[in-house]
């Protein structure tokens, strides 16, 4: 190609800036292409939700201090005043977000902006005199750690866990439906002792359920003990108060577990534990995606086409397993962030550094990629049909998998005193290794072994499709 032709093929320079568009254009896919799938997380893990929760923590701290007469000169608020303060949180909206942003431009400090945001509303509630009580005794991390804990707890309990449990219920449902469908196993990618499709799906459902049970037991910790965790400012200003009791009662009132020993920051160990459990769930789900993808590729599952959808831009016959491929990628992205968060958040230089602050802003992204993957897998599973004929044909082409059963029967016969049962492994190896054995050849071999009548009858009745042990009944463990 000539230089002039090359030049015309290039994307022209001087393009209009998309960032200058009057409409906000998302940089990342979670806020753009996939925003609908992850929208429920916005109420818990977005920057706006964090600010709303900061306001909520500050308001509840204000109410807690007054209701418990912690400081001389205060008294319990009226019901109307409490309702007015809490309305600052319940009515927090886009205008509130913008107002906070405008205040932060002046303070250049996000938590200080929250303090002023609340303070500006006290006069209308007849609480102007108590303006110094807002953020009393608090360092920014007192508010932040509690706000993150409240947000993460809500995201886990109200969004991520329900979605994950719905997916696991779908897998368990498929396990039940396919509990008696025989399937050739493939250990090391080679034909192996048959199982049932339902039992294999039950294994995954059981593994995922264990991780969800761990996530459900998460302790969400919090603290409110001042600049270096010593309550120094608290006791300097109000020495008569039992500040540990005040702090414990407040943290627990938010539905969190009180952490009595911290530096300036809450140590975040609970977050690392949670993210490790979520990442393990993701990895098990990733394993399901690759297995299902492989089963689709060999015809065990047929995909139900979506009306009007295009499988390939050039090959009209294709129905690609894109939901499982999309899920794989998003699970990997989620785990990259969850692993990083777990490693970063448990460390801090001396009593405080800001690495945790920057890291925690990506919690929502980690959750978002996992939630997107869960939705994709659920959608993908919902469009699968089990191709029982294909599974049966595969079994019928692999009679050599009965070699294990014959060998074990011969061993049992030898122990029972039946003669001629020497070297069963070697005899089966000569028959089956590196060659296909059909039904007739296998039955001929069994008939010539000299087995007892009962053992011979059992083996002659055995087929690859029947050689599944108690796989069918093992699915019942999902109900226990």
C-alpha positions, -999 to +999 in steps of 0.1 A: +000+000+000+013+035-009+021+061+017-008+082+005-032+053+008-019+047+043-025+082+052-062+081+042-067+050+063-058+067+095-084+081+119-084+118+113-069+141+139-086+171+153-117+151+165-142+168+188-136+161+225-162+136+238-154+148+274-167+183+264-201+168+255-231+184+274-241+149+285-218+130+308-200+101+290-189+072+312-153+063+312-158+027+324-182+000+313-199-003+347-211+032+345-219+029+308-226-002+289-235-023+320-249+004+342-284-012+343-270-045+357-250-028+385-275+000+393-286-015+427-250-010+440-252+028+434-273+032+465-246+017+487-211+020+471-211+051+449-194+084+460-229+099+465-239+070+487-207+073+507-215+110+513-251+102+523-238+076+548-213+101+561-241+125+567-261+097+583-233+088+607-227+124+617-264+129+623-267+097+644-236+106+664-252+140+672-284+124+683-266+097+703-246+123+722-277+144+731-300+115+739-275+101+763-266+134+779-229+127+773-219+164+773-229+189+800-253+215+785-271+191+762-304+174+766-324+149+746-337+163+713-374+165+707-390+140+684-394+168+658-358+177+660-346+141+656-369+137+626-356+169+611-320+157+615-327+123+600-346+140+571-312+154+561-303+118+553-336+105+539-340+136+516-304+134+504-306+138+467-288+151+436-290+187+449-274+176+481-246+159+462-240+192+443-241+213+475-216+190+492-193+192+461-195+230+462-186+231+499-157+207+493-143+231+467-138+255+496-128+231+523-108+208+500-118+181+525-147+157+520-156+150+556-152+186+567-177+195+539-202+170+555-198+188+588-206+222+573-234+207+553-251+195+584-242+226+604-259+248+578-292+231+586-293+233+624-307+268+627-339+257+610-343+230+636-336+253+665-303+237+671-279+265+662-265+265+697-254+229+693-234+234+661-201+226+678-216+192+686-214+182+649-184+159+644-176+162+681-144+143+691-142+128+657-113+124+633-123+119+596-117+082+598-142+078+626-169+089+601-153+072+571-148+037+586-184+037+598-198+050+566-179+024+545-190-004+569-227+007+566-224+009+528-206-024+523-229-042+547-259-029+528-244-038+494-236-073+507-269-080+524-293-062+501-277-067+466-248-091+462-259-119+485-294-121+472-282-121+436-256-148+444-281-169+462-305-167+433-278-180+410-269-208+433-306-217+436-307-219+397-277-242+397-293-264+424-325-265+404-305-277+373-288-303+395-322-316+405-335-317+370-304-335+357-297-357+387-304-390+368-288-379+335-256-401+330-226-383+318-191-394+309-165-379+333-132-365+320-104-366+344-073-350+329-094-345+298-097-382+293-127-405+295-132-416+331-158-432+355-192-418+346-212-395+368-245-376+363-248-341+351-269-333+381-243-345+406-216-324+389-238-293+391-246-302+427-209-301+435-206-265+423-238-255+441-225-270+474-191-252+470-207-219+463-232-222+491-204-227+516-188-194+505-221-176+507-226-189+542-192-175+551-201-141+536-234-141+554-215-144+587-192-114+581-186-091+610-187-055+599-165-037+624-164+000+633-148+024+657-152+060+668-123+067+692-105+098+679-073+108+661-051+078+672-076+056+689-070+068+725-101+089+731-076+117+741-098+146+729-129+130+744-114+128+779-097+162+776-130+178+769-155+157+789-135+136+814-166+124+833-181+104+804-175+067+798-164+072+763-157+035+755-193+027+765-206+057+745-186+045+714-196+009+717-232+018+720-231+040+690-213+016+667-236-012+677-266+011+671-255+013+634-258-025+632-220-029+633-195-047+656-175-024+678-137-027+674-121-016+708-085-014+696-074+006+666-050+033+655-064+063+637-080+039+613-102+009+618-079-019+608-100-032+579-093-068+587-130-076+583-129-062+548-100-084+538-118-114+552-150-105+533-132-099+500-113-131+503-146-150+507-162-131+478-131-138+456-133-175+464-169-175+454-159-157+422-132-183+415-156-213+420-181-195+397-153-190+371-147-227+372-183-233+365-182-209+335-152-227+319-168-262+325-202-251+311-184-235+281-166-267+275-198-288+278-214-265+252-185-269+229-189-308+229-226-306+226-237-316+261-257-284+263-277-268+235-281-230+237-316-216+231-312-188+206-324-153+216-349-141+189-333-115+168-298-119+183-266-123+162-242-150+173-215-141+148-210-111+125-201-135+096-213-170+106-251-171+108-251-206+123-233-197+155-248-193+190-218-182+210-216-188+248-209-151+253-226-148+287-201-173+302-172-157+285-183-122+297-187-136+332-152-151+331-137-117+323-157-098+349-149-124+376-112-120+368-115-082+370-134-084+403-109-107+418-080-085+408-096-057+428-107-078+457-073-093+461-056-059+459-081-045+484-075-074+508-038-070+506-037-032+508-063-025+535-047-046+562-015-025+562-009+011+573+022+030+581+024+036+618-009+051+630-022+063+596-016+067+559-040+073+530-035+042+509-067+027+524-087+059+515-078+057+478-082+019+477-117+019+492-131+041+465-128+010+442-149-013+464-180-006+443-161-015+411-150-048+426-186-056+436-199-044+403-178-067+382-188-097+404-225-087+402-224-083+365-208-118+362-235-133+384-262-118+362-245-131+331-241-167+344-277-167+355-288-155+321-266-181+304-278-210+324-314-200+317-309-205+280-294-241+282-311-273+272-295-306+282-287-327+251-293-361+267-289-379+234-254-365+230-244-375+265-258-410+260-239-414+227-207-403+243-211-429+270-218-456+244-185-448+226-165-453+258-171-488+272-135-489+283-145-469+314-160-501+328-124-514+332-124-500+367-155-518+377-144-551+363-110-548+380-126-541+414-150-570+410-121-593+402-103-581+433-133-588+455-137-622+439-101-630+446-105-620+483-136-642+484-116-672+472-125-674+435-096-688+415-082-672+384-085-636+395-048-628+394-034-595+380-067-578+373-052-544+366-027-557+340-054-578+323-077-548+319-048-526+309-040-550+280-077-549+270-084-512+272-053-490+271-050-471+239-079-487+222-117-485+220-138-514+234-174-518+223-202-535+242-197-569+226-159-570+232-164-560+269-191-586+275-170-613+258-141-604+281-163-605+312-178-639+302-143-654+299-130-644+333-144-672+353-163-650+378-189-663+402-224-663+386-236-634+407-206-612+399-207-621+362-244-613+360-238-579+376-210-570+352-229-582+321-258-560+331-235-530+336-232-503+309-214-470+309-247-452+315-255-474+345-220-471+360-228-440+381-227-454+417-250-433+439-244-401+419-281-395+416-288-396+454-258-375+462-278-345+449-299-348+480-271-333+500-281-299+486-313-301+507-295-307+540 
